[in-house]
Amino acid sequence: MSNQTKKQLKDISYSVLDLAPVKEIGEISDALHRSRDLAQHVEKLGYNRFWLAEHHNMPFIASSATSVVIGHVAAGTSTLRVGSGGVMLPNHSPLVIAEQFGTLESLFPGRIDLGLGRAPGTDQRTAFALRRGQGSMGQDFPDLLGELRSYFDPTLSQGTSPVRAVPGEGLDIPIWLLGSSLYSAQLAGELGLPYSFASHFSPKNTISALETYRSHFKPSKVLDEPYAMVGVNVIVADTDEEANFLATTLQQQFLNLIRNHEAPIQPPVEKLNASEYELAALHQQLATSIVGGPETVKRKMQEFLDETQADEMMVISSIYDHEKRKKSYKLLSDITKG
């Protein structure tokens, strides 16, 4: 790719993924209020969208009732697009999701995104509790997606369904497919939908997924050409040393997942207590994370953009201290605008 056509950091949009991180048992309310405060902060900085993710039975995440939290955040902002990153569709009736997001779009017109995943967002026992043994494990995701889309646009089902989503029907709510493998990449391309890849926890498949999406893309009523967003962990501080220290919160979070140890997010530490095997797994899972002072982050962000040619980046800054987390997004905003 020539220098004339290579994307620069200032050429693309930036968004935020939030999990309403919980610091201590019993402080869910504080976590949810911090999410709204962060959304208000990044809205002023010019970020494009603020997405919340559905996870269940995880004591460090408070965004399980994702549509409810989206309403909480949207009510506290005015221009920011707010959405799901994502709703795990096999956990739900498509009609219920259509009604929930139809309600959100009716309350906050032109500001709601519906990002969809096919994983359960939890362990198998919790998935069973969510689905009551009646749902799928994602194998019929295309059918669920088709049903959901037809509630917003009945022409997709030739108007044969006697069931209508009210609110929902006739509303233009952008639907994104989310993924950490090639499955959703291919499906999003074939349907002509925007696609978001979870490079922040599945870096190995990033490039192959983006290539799959773009090579399978077919123009649709939604998009004339592919639109790919990539999730990436970014932690910015005044110096590389401080950023690396702050990043140990994210590393401990992934170590806890590796160890099957459920705990709220942890404050940063000077040294990780981990085995060589755990450190290798950590490095593999967080391979695309971008951590450092402004100059380091600017260089690494440009390298990541050169590699992915993303149309948008969705940034996750897992920092324990709320004010330092806000500062990280401010420093990143300065970097990407300059």
ABEGO torsion letter per residue (X at the ends): XBAAABBBAAABBBBBBBAGBBABBGAAAAAAAAAAAAAAAAAAAGBABBBBBBBBGBAABAAABAAAAAAAAAAABAABBBBBOBBBAAABBAAAAAAAAAAAAAABBGABBBBBBABAGBBAAAAAAAAGGABBAGAAAAAAAAAAAAAABAAAAGGABABBBOBGBGBBBBBBBBBABAAAAAAAAAAGBBBBBBAAABAAAAAAAAAAAAAABBBBAABABBBBBBBBBBBBBABAAAAAAAAAAAAAAAAAAAAGBBBBBBBBBABBBBBAAAAAAAAAAAAABBBEBAAAAAAAAAAAAAAAGBABBBBBBBBABAAAAAAAAAAAAAAAAX
